[in-house]
């Protein structure tokens, strides 16, 4: 799996954030303290593994009627997929996926619980944290 795009609908302090990621290289996100780097890492982990009920990323400001969550566009084998997770109270969130191509619509979405595990090659959330956040202690 290669990450191609990050889209945060609402998560923590982030709203309507769209970040393209070069899947051919290494991406580094840097900034001063409190810039939102850890929130972005928690968002990516949440979309892939589910939002932790005690660390949900519920937006701190803005329209509370809009759902919190977002999507990751990933390359898996020969195709690109849009993996989307929307936060829900007392759960890890609802995850869906759909192919990313010109003819694809929201009608092409499917429930993606098993696909999510396949995308991360059954790498545990703990291993993901240790690889993604080298040197970061939340």
N, C-alpha and C positions, 0 to 999 in steps of 0.2 A: 504494500500500500504506500502510495506517495501522496502527500498533502499538496493540493493545488490552490485552494482558496479557503479562507476563513470568513464566515459571515455571522456576526453577532447581531441578533435582532434586539435582545435586551438581556444583559447579564451584568450584575454588579453595576459599576458606573458606566459601562459601555452600552451604547444604543446605536443601532444602524451602522455598525462598523464593518467595512468590507476590506479585507486584506488579501491581495493576490500573493501566492507563495511560489517561488521558482522550484518546481519539483526536481530539477536537474542539479540543484546545488544545495548548499547549506544556508539556512535562514537563521539570522540572529536578531532577536528583539532586544533592544536596550533602551534605557531611559533612566531618569532620576528616580529616587525613591518615591513611591505612591503614584507612579505614572500609569499603573495598570498591568504591568508585566505578569505578576502572579495571577491576577484575575483572568488574563488571557490564557495562561497555562491551565487554570482550573476549568475554564470554559472548554478548551480542547479535550481535556480529560473527561469532562462531563458529557460531551457529545459522544465520545467513544465508549465510555464505560457506564454512564448514567450519572446524574447529578446526585451528590450525597445529600440526604435529607437535612443534615445539620449544617451543610455548607452549600446551600442551594444556588447562590448567586442571584437571589431575588433582587431586582433593581432597587436601589436606594432612593431614586427619584423618578419622576416621570409618570406616565399614564399607567396606573396599576391594572387597567382593564386589558391591556395588551399582554399576550403571553411572553414569558421569559424563556430564552433559549436561542437557538440559531442552527447553523449548518456548517458542515465541512464538505468541500468538494475534494474527492480523492480519486486517484487513479488506482484501479485494482485490476491487474492483468491488462488486457487490451482496452478496457472501457473506463470511462469516468462516471462516478456515481456521486449523487448529492445525498449525504447522510444528514438528517435533520432530527434534532431532539428538542422537544418542548417540555418545559418543567411542569410538573403536577405536584400538588400537595401530597405528602406522605408516600411518594414513590420516586424512583430513579428517573422518571420522565418517559414520555412516549417517543419512541424512535421510529422513523420511517426512512425509506431510501427510494430513489428513483434514478434511472439512467440520465446522464446529462448529454443530450443531443438535441438537434434543432426541432425534432418532432415530439420531444418529450413534454408532457404536461403534468399537472398535479394529479390527474386521473391515473397516471402511471405509477404513483407511489405505492409501496407495499411495506408491511410491517417488517422491521429489519433486525429483530433481536438476535437471530442466529448469524446473520450477515455481519453484524457488528463484531462478534467474536472472530469471525473468519478474517475480517479486514485487519485486525491487529495480530493475526497469526497466533491467537490464543496466548498472547503476552499478557501477563497479569497487570492489574492497575498499579501495584507496587513497583514492579519492574519498570513500567512506563514512567512513573514518577522519578525513579532513580536515574533513568537515562535522559529524560526530558529536562530535568532540573538539576543538572550537575552543579553541586555547590550551593543549592538553594535550600534553606531550611524554613519551611512554612511555619 
